[in-house]
Amino acid sequence: MSRRSPHPHHAVDYVEFTVTDLEQAKRFYADAFDWQFNDYGPGYAGIRSPQGDSEVGGLCKDQEVRPGGPLVLLYSTDLDRSLEAVKNAGGQVVNGPYEFPGGRRFHFTDPSGNELGVWAEA
């Protein structure tokens, strides 16, 4: 029996913020916006959805904030087909596909240089 995903195919699904101090960022967003987090170790915290147990984004620790701001992630029901579609449309794959807890993803740049990611459930 197939399970219907709550994630619409190729829709903006998740926003990832690069932060230089994960604990400081968690305190800031918790204090400013009442955000709550799921911790995944010293380098990552998922931002919990206000409507339930799912996540709407994450805080990713790195040495510096990436140019261009937060990383927007799209959801795919078929990551391999999305990867080929990005390549065929003129996008450049810059990372992946790779596995992470809960699925697989890749990053690409569009023809203007904007970096986005696409993920799929495991």
C-alpha positions as CSV (number, residue, x, y, z in Angstrom):
1,M,0.0,0.0,0.0
2,S,1.5,3.3,-1.0
3,R,1.6,6.1,1.6
4,R,0.6,9.6,0.4
5,S,3.2,12.2,1.4
6,P,2.1,15.5,3.0
7,H,4.8,17.2,0.9
8,P,3.6,18.6,-2.5
9,H,6.0,17.6,-5.4
10,H,8.4,20.3,-6.4
11,A,7.0,22.8,-3.8
12,V,9.0,24.9,-1.5
13,D,9.2,22.6,1.5
14,Y,12.0,23.6,3.9
15,V,14.3,26.6,4.5
16,E,17.7,26.0,6.0
17,F,19.6,28.9,7.7
18,T,23.4,28.7,8.0
19,V,24.5,29.9,11.4
20,T,28.0,30.3,12.9
21,D,26.9,29.6,16.5
22,L,24.1,27.0,16.7
23,E,23.2,27.5,20.4
24,Q,23.1,31.3,20.1
25,A,20.9,31.0,17.0
26,K,18.5,28.6,18.8
27,R,18.2,31.0,21.7
28,F,17.6,33.9,19.4
29,Y,14.8,32.3,17.4
30,A,13.2,30.8,20.5
31,D,13.2,34.1,22.3
32,A,12.2,36.2,19.3
33,F,9.6,33.9,17.6
34,D,8.9,31.0,20.1
35,W,10.5,28.5,17.7
36,Q,11.2,25.0,19.0
37,F,13.8,22.7,17.7
38,N,14.7,19.0,17.1
39,D,18.5,18.6,17.8
40,Y,20.5,16.3,15.5
41,G,23.9,16.7,17.1
42,P,26.3,19.6,17.5
43,G,25.9,20.9,13.9
44,Y,22.2,20.8,13.1
45,A,18.8,21.6,14.6
46,G,15.4,21.2,12.8
47,I,12.9,23.9,13.2
48,R,9.6,22.4,14.4
49,S,6.4,23.3,12.7
50,P,4.0,25.2,14.9
51,Q,1.2,22.9,13.6
52,G,2.7,19.6,14.8
53,D,5.7,17.3,14.8
54,S,7.0,18.0,11.3
55,E,9.7,20.4,10.5
56,V,9.7,23.6,8.3
57,G,13.4,24.3,8.3
58,G,16.7,24.0,10.0
59,L,19.7,25.7,11.5
60,C,23.0,24.3,10.0
61,K,26.2,25.3,11.7
62,D,29.1,26.3,9.5
63,Q,32.2,28.5,9.7
64,E,30.5,31.4,7.8
65,V,27.1,32.3,6.5
66,R,26.7,31.2,2.9
67,P,26.3,33.9,0.2
68,G,22.7,34.4,-0.9
69,G,21.0,33.8,2.4
70,P,19.0,30.8,3.5
71,L,18.9,27.6,1.5
72,V,15.5,26.8,0.0
73,L,14.6,23.1,-0.3
74,L,12.0,21.7,-2.7
75,Y,10.4,18.3,-2.1
76,S,10.4,15.6,-4.8
77,T,8.5,12.4,-5.1
78,D,11.3,11.1,-7.5
79,L,14.7,12.6,-6.7
80,D,16.4,10.9,-9.6
81,R,13.9,12.3,-12.1
82,S,14.2,15.8,-10.5
83,L,18.0,15.6,-10.7
84,E,17.8,14.9,-14.5
85,A,15.2,17.6,-15.0
86,V,17.5,20.2,-13.3
87,K,20.4,19.1,-15.5
88,N,18.3,19.1,-18.7
89,A,17.0,22.6,-17.8
90,G,20.5,24.0,-17.5
91,G,21.0,23.8,-13.8
92,Q,24.4,22.8,-12.3
93,V,24.4,20.2,-9.6
94,V,26.9,21.4,-6.9
95,N,26.4,18.7,-4.2
96,G,25.0,15.2,-4.1
97,P,22.8,13.4,-4.3
98,Y,23.6,12.3,-0.8
99,E,21.8,10.5,2.1
100,F,20.8,12.2,5.3
101,P,18.5,11.1,8.2
102,G,15.1,10.7,6.6
103,G,16.0,10.7,2.9
104,R,18.3,11.9,0.1
105,R,19.0,15.3,-1.4
106,F,21.1,17.3,-3.9
107,H,21.9,21.0,-4.3
108,F,22.0,22.8,-7.6
109,T,22.4,26.3,-8.9
110,D,20.0,27.9,-11.4
111,P,21.3,29.8,-14.4
112,S,21.5,33.0,-12.3
113,G,23.6,31.3,-9.6
114,N,20.9,30.8,-6.9
115,E,21.6,27.7,-4.9
116,L,18.6,25.5,-4.0
117,G,18.2,21.9,-2.8
118,V,15.8,19.1,-3.6
119,W,15.0,16.3,-1.2
120,A,13.0,13.1,-1.1
121,E,12.0,10.8,1.7
122,A,13.9,7.5,2.1
